């Protein structure tokens, strides 16, 4: 099982990959990834994608649609 990280910020702190690289894989801008890592919520679809790509729990993305 892949390692899980409690938040997107923790994922980046572990230096798994750069925000630029994750943004490219997720199909969004680096600035959008930066805002999400800083605590901004995102859509459910993007939260699911980021959770799948990073191992960060879906609930940590703060999407109103997840609650």
LUMTIMI-362085 format. One line per 4 residues: their letters; for each residue x, y, z of N, C-alpha, C, CB. Coordinates in steps of 0.2 Angstrom, whole numbers. Glycine has a CB too. Layout:
# residues N
a = X/Y/Z/X/Y/Z/X/Y/Z/X/Y/Z  ...
# end
This chain:
# residues 67
xxxx = 4/-6/0/0/0/0/4/6/0/-5/0/6  3/11/-4/7/17/-4/6/21/2/4/21/-11  11/25/3/10/30/9/5/35/8/17/33/11  1/36/14/-4/41/14/-1/47/17/-10/39/17
xxxx = -4/53/15/-2/60/18/-8/63/20/2/64/13  -8/66/26/-14/69/29/-17/75/25/-13/71/36  -12/79/22/-14/85/18/-10/85/12/-14/91/23  -12/89/7/-8/91/2/-2/94/3/-12/95/-4
xxxx = -2/99/8/4/102/11/9/97/13/2/107/16  7/92/17/11/87/20/15/83/14/8/82/24  11/82/9/13/78/3/19/82/0/7/77/-2  18/88/-1/24/93/-4/29/93/1/21/99/-6
xxxx = 28/93/7/34/94/12/38/87/12/31/95/19  35/82/10/39/76/10/43/75/3/34/70/10  42/80/-1/45/81/-7/44/75/-12/53/82/-6  38/73/-12/36/68/-17/37/70/-24/29/65/-15
xxxx = 34/76/-25/35/79/-32/33/86/-31/30/76/-37  35/90/-36/34/97/-36/26/99/-37/38/101/-41  24/105/-35/18/107/-37/17/108/-45/16/114/-34  22/110/-48/22/110/-56/20/103/-58/28/112/-59
xxxx = 24/98/-56/23/91/-58/16/88/-57/28/86/-55  13/89/-51/6/87/-49/1/91/-53/5/88/-41  2/97/-54/-2/101/-58/-3/99/-65/0/109/-58  3/97/-68/3/94/-75/-1/87/-75/10/93/-77
xxxx = 0/83/-70/-3/77/-70/-11/77/-69/0/72/-64  -13/83/-65/-20/84/-63/-23/88/-68/-20/87/-56  -20/91/-73/-23/95/-78/-25/102/-76/-28/92/-81  -22/105/-71/-23/111/-68/-17/115/-67/-27/111/-61
xxxx = -18/122/-66/-12/126/-65/-8/125/-59/-14/133/-66  -2/127/-59/2/126/-52/-1/131/-47/10/128/-54  -3/137/-49/-6/142/-45/-12/139/-41/-8/148/-48  -16/135/-45/-22/132/-42/-20/126/-37/-27/128/-47
xxxx = -15/122/-38/-12/117/-34/-10/121/-27/-7/113/-37  -6/127/-28/-4/130/-23/-9/133/-18/0/136/-25  -15/135/-21/-20/138/-17/-23/132/-13/-26/141/-21  -24/126/-16/-27/120/-13/-22/118/-7/-28/114/-18
xxxx = -16/118/-8/-11/116/-3/-11/121/3/-4/115/-6  -13/127/1/-14/132/6/-20/132/10/-13/139/3  -25/127/8/-31/126/12/-37/128/8/-31/130/18  -37/131/2/-43/133/-2/-46/126/-4/-41/137/-8
xxxx = -53/126/-4/-56/120/-6/-56/120/-13/-64/120/-3  -58/114/-16/-59/113/-23/-65/109/-25/-52/109/-26  -66/108/-31/-72/104/-33/-71/97/-31/-73/104/-41  -77/93/-31/-76/86/-29/-72/82/-34/-83/83/-28
xxxx = -73/84/-40/-70/80/-46/-62/81/-45/-72/83/-53  -60/87/-44/-53/88/-43/-50/85/-37/-51/96/-43  -54/85/-31/-52/82/-25/-51/75/-26/-58/84/-19  -56/72/-30/-55/64/-31/-49/63/-35/-61/62/-35
xxxx = -47/67/-40/-41/66/-44/-35/67/-40/-41/71/-50  -35/72/-36/-29/74/-32/-28/68/-27/-29/80/-28  -33/66/-24/-33/60/-19/-30/54/-22/-40/59/-16  -33/53/-28/-30/47/-32/-23/47/-33/-34/45/-38
xxxx = -21/53/-35/-14/54/-38/-9/55/-32/-13/61/-42  -11/57/-26/-6/58/-20/-7/54/-14/-7/65/-18  -13/51/-14/-14/47/-7/-16/51/-2/-7/43/-6  -18/57/-3/-21/62/2/-28/60/3/-19/69/1
xxxx = -31/59/9/-38/57/10/-43/63/6/-40/57/17  -48/60/3/-52/65/0/-55/70/4/-58/61/-3  -56/68/10/-59/73/15/-55/79/17/-61/70/22  -48/78/16/-44/84/17/-44/90/12/-37/81/18
xxxx = -47/89/7/-48/94/2/-53/99/3/-49/91/-5  -57/98/8/-62/103/10/-67/105/5/-58/110/11  -69/101/0/-74/102/-5/-81/102/-1/-74/97/-10  -85/107/-2/-92/107/1/-95/100/-1/-95/113/-1
xxx = -94/98/-7/-97/92/-10/-95/86/-6/-96/92/-17  -90/86/-3/-87/80/1/-90/79/8/-80/80/1  -92/85/11/-94/85/18/-101/81/18/-95/92/20
# end
